[in-house]
């Protein structure tokens, strides 16, 4: 059975990055024929592949999954996504005293950011920014998976990070990171900063 996939969208994203399907296949460690069958709808895209493709194309995982025709059934697990933090206008993340359940409407919109096969916990953080660069995203909900490491898939992406020395958490684009924790981030205002990171997880989706 052929899966519904937006092959033109993927071709355009590769063109935007000046990359070929063969270079994508090499990055995924896959045979080019298998990737071609995926984009033609003859082979179903797996969640881990979607994450790697999103990193390669520098787009949200939710975009990749949506255009790959991947749907996730959340029946029976309405509380898997909890609102656990807020993100302030300066890009810092503050934990809520008690996590809250997201409205069902938001959970349904988050389908594409969750793997049916995996048991990973999804954390939601609401942006509250009446001023500054994040004001355009005011009231949006950011989804990410908690981690204990600096995830390689976060490099080059919008990420939720935690500083090693101060335990400060925030949202920023992770421009580069070393295994020892030294990292360069780009804040919402476009400025950069060098930090020592304890963790960094790629943002899976931003729900406006």
ABEGO torsion letter per residue (X at the ends): XBBBBBAAAAAAAAAAAGBBAAAAAAAAGBBAAAAAAAAAGABBBBAAAAAAAAAAAGBBAAAAAAAAGBBBBABGBAAABBBABBBBAAGBBBBBABBBBBBAAAAAAAAAABBAABABBBBBBBBBBABEAAAAABGBBBBBBBBABBBAAABGBBBBBBBAAAGBBBBBBBABBBAAGBBBBBBAAGBBBBBBBABBBBBABBBX
